[in-house]
């Protein structure tokens, strides 16, 4: 059987499963979410976020994150700052070190965006820039 003879499945969205969104994001919602996805688009920041999210006790010292990477501590701190500016994590200085934790409302918001129809997200709080 040649490649031209192979039957192709229907290309309709409703043929196999429901779409994630019932409609496209609005201009304002897309602009508010873009910094969050930009922060998550870097492999270092994605790893940092996963390390913070899976840490027993819910928080981690920057001194514990740095050895996992072949990067300097200031570079790690820069990546953490970008995650914080995106509203995904928060931190507190304790003496010499800074401790980071995940903001669950931020990840809940992203999960909601990816699993619920867009109409259900209207008026939901935005995570970007939510840090102090």
C-alpha positions as a Markdown table, in Angstrom:
| # | Residue | x | y | z |
|---|---|---|---|---|
| 1 | Unk | 0.0 | 0.0 | 0.0 |
| 2 | Unk | 1.5 | 3.3 | -1.0 |
| 3 | Unk | 1.4 | 6.4 | 1.3 |
| 4 | Unk | -1.3 | 7.9 | -0.9 |
| 5 | Unk | -3.6 | 4.9 | -0.3 |
| 6 | Unk | -3.4 | 5.1 | 3.5 |
| 7 | Unk | -6.8 | 6.4 | 4.7 |
| 8 | Unk | -6.4 | 9.4 | 6.9 |
| 9 | Unk | -8.6 | 10.0 | 10.0 |
| 10 | Unk | -11.1 | 12.8 | 10.1 |
| 11 | Unk | -9.4 | 16.1 | 10.9 |
| 12 | Unk | -12.4 | 17.5 | 12.8 |
| 13 | Unk | -11.8 | 18.5 | 16.4 |
| 14 | Unk | -15.0 | 16.9 | 17.6 |
| 15 | Unk | -14.1 | 13.6 | 15.9 |
| 16 | Unk | -11.9 | 12.4 | 18.8 |
| 17 | Unk | -12.0 | 14.7 | 21.8 |
| 18 | Unk | -13.2 | 18.1 | 23.0 |
| 19 | Unk | -10.9 | 21.1 | 22.6 |
| 20 | Unk | -9.2 | 22.6 | 25.6 |
| 21 | Unk | -10.7 | 26.0 | 25.1 |
| 22 | Unk | -14.2 | 26.9 | 23.9 |
| 23 | Unk | -12.8 | 30.0 | 22.3 |
| 24 | Unk | -9.6 | 32.0 | 21.8 |
| 25 | Unk | -8.0 | 34.0 | 24.6 |
| 26 | Unk | -8.9 | 37.6 | 24.6 |
| 27 | Unk | -6.2 | 40.2 | 23.9 |
| 28 | Unk | -5.9 | 41.2 | 27.6 |
| 29 | Unk | -5.9 | 37.7 | 28.9 |
| 30 | Unk | -3.2 | 36.7 | 26.4 |
| 31 | Unk | -1.1 | 39.7 | 27.3 |
| 32 | Unk | -1.3 | 38.8 | 31.0 |
| 33 | Unk | -0.5 | 35.2 | 30.5 |
| 34 | Unk | 2.4 | 35.7 | 28.1 |
| 35 | Unk | 5.0 | 36.6 | 30.8 |
| 36 | Unk | 4.1 | 33.4 | 32.7 |
| 37 | Unk | 4.6 | 31.2 | 29.7 |
| 38 | Unk | 7.8 | 33.1 | 28.8 |
| 39 | Unk | 9.1 | 32.4 | 32.2 |
| 40 | Unk | 8.3 | 28.7 | 31.8 |
| 41 | Unk | 9.8 | 28.6 | 28.4 |
| 42 | Unk | 13.4 | 28.4 | 29.7 |
| 43 | Unk | 14.6 | 24.9 | 30.6 |
| 44 | Unk | 16.6 | 26.2 | 33.6 |
| 45 | Unk | 13.5 | 28.1 | 35.0 |
| 46 | Unk | 11.3 | 25.1 | 34.3 |
| 47 | Unk | 13.7 | 22.8 | 36.3 |
| 48 | Unk | 13.9 | 25.4 | 39.1 |
| 49 | Unk | 10.1 | 25.6 | 39.4 |
| 50 | Unk | 9.8 | 21.8 | 39.4 |
| 51 | Unk | 12.5 | 21.5 | 42.1 |
| 52 | Unk | 10.7 | 24.1 | 44.3 |
| 53 | Unk | 7.3 | 22.5 | 43.7 |
| 54 | Unk | 8.4 | 19.0 | 44.6 |
| 55 | Unk | 10.4 | 20.0 | 47.7 |
| 56 | Unk | 9.3 | 18.5 | 51.0 |
| 57 | Unk | 8.2 | 21.2 | 53.3 |
| 58 | Unk | 7.2 | 23.5 | 50.5 |
| 59 | Unk | 10.2 | 25.7 | 50.4 |
| 60 | Unk | 13.8 | 25.6 | 49.4 |
| 61 | Unk | 16.9 | 27.7 | 50.0 |
| 62 | Unk | 18.7 | 29.0 | 47.0 |
| 63 | Unk | 21.9 | 27.4 | 48.4 |
| 64 | Unk | 20.2 | 24.0 | 47.8 |
| 65 | Unk | 19.2 | 24.8 | 44.2 |
| 66 | Unk | 22.6 | 26.1 | 42.9 |
| 67 | Unk | 24.5 | 22.8 | 43.1 |
| 68 | Unk | 22.0 | 21.1 | 40.8 |
| 69 | Unk | 23.1 | 23.4 | 37.9 |
| 70 | Unk | 26.4 | 24.2 | 36.2 |
| 71 | Unk | 25.6 | 27.9 | 36.7 |
| 72 | Unk | 26.7 | 30.5 | 39.2 |
| 73 | Unk | 24.6 | 31.4 | 42.2 |
| 74 | Unk | 23.9 | 34.9 | 40.8 |
| 75 | Unk | 22.7 | 33.3 | 37.5 |
| 76 | Unk | 20.3 | 31.0 | 39.5 |
| 77 | Unk | 19.1 | 34.0 | 41.4 |
| 78 | Unk | 18.4 | 35.8 | 38.2 |
| 79 | Unk | 16.3 | 32.9 | 36.9 |
| 80 | Unk | 14.4 | 32.8 | 40.3 |
| 81 | Unk | 13.8 | 36.5 | 40.0 |
| 82 | Unk | 12.1 | 36.0 | 36.6 |
| 83 | Unk | 9.9 | 33.2 | 38.0 |
| 84 | Unk | 9.0 | 35.6 | 40.9 |
| 85 | Unk | 8.2 | 38.4 | 38.5 |
| 86 | Unk | 5.9 | 36.1 | 36.6 |
| 87 | Unk | 4.0 | 35.4 | 39.8 |
| 88 | Unk | 4.9 | 31.7 | 40.0 |
| 89 | Unk | 7.0 | 31.7 | 43.2 |
| 90 | Unk | 7.7 | 34.0 | 46.2 |
| 91 | Unk | 10.6 | 34.3 | 48.5 |
| 92 | Unk | 11.8 | 35.5 | 51.9 |
| 93 | Unk | 15.3 | 36.4 | 53.0 |
| 94 | Unk | 16.5 | 34.7 | 56.2 |
| 95 | Unk | 19.9 | 35.9 | 57.2 |
| 96 | Unk | 22.3 | 35.3 | 54.3 |
| 97 | Unk | 20.0 | 33.0 | 52.3 |
| 98 | Unk | 16.8 | 33.4 | 50.4 |
| 99 | Unk | 14.1 | 30.8 | 50.6 |
| 100 | Unk | 11.6 | 30.2 | 47.7 |
| 101 | Unk | 8.2 | 28.5 | 47.6 |
| 102 | Unk | 5.6 | 27.9 | 44.9 |
| 103 | Unk | 2.5 | 30.0 | 44.7 |
| 104 | Unk | -0.3 | 27.4 | 44.4 |
| 105 | Unk | -2.8 | 29.9 | 43.0 |
| 106 | Unk | -0.5 | 30.5 | 40.1 |
| 107 | Unk | -0.2 | 26.9 | 39.1 |
| 108 | Unk | -3.9 | 26.4 | 39.8 |
| 109 | Unk | -4.6 | 29.2 | 37.3 |
| 110 | Unk | -2.4 | 27.6 | 34.7 |
| 111 | Unk | -4.1 | 24.2 | 35.2 |
| 112 | Unk | -7.5 | 25.9 | 34.9 |
| 113 | Unk | -6.5 | 27.5 | 31.7 |
| 114 | Unk | -5.3 | 24.2 | 30.2 |
| 115 | Unk | -8.3 | 22.1 | 31.4 |
| 116 | Unk | -11.4 | 24.3 | 31.4 |
| 117 | Unk | -13.3 | 26.0 | 28.6 |
| 118 | Unk | -12.2 | 29.7 | 28.2 |
| 119 | Unk | -15.6 | 31.0 | 29.3 |
| 120 | Unk | -15.1 | 29.5 | 32.8 |
| 121 | Unk | -11.9 | 31.6 | 33.2 |
| 122 | Unk | -13.5 | 35.0 | 32.6 |
| 123 | Unk | -12.7 | 37.3 | 35.5 |
| 124 | Unk | -10.2 | 34.8 | 37.1 |
| 125 | Unk | -7.2 | 36.5 | 38.7 |
| 126 | Unk | -4.0 | 36.8 | 36.7 |
| 127 | Unk | -0.8 | 35.4 | 38.1 |
| 128 | Unk | 1.8 | 37.5 | 36.2 |
| 129 | Unk | 3.3 | 40.3 | 38.3 |
| 130 | Unk | 1.6 | 39.0 | 41.4 |
| 131 | Unk | 4.8 | 39.0 | 43.4 |
| 132 | Unk | 5.6 | 41.5 | 46.1 |
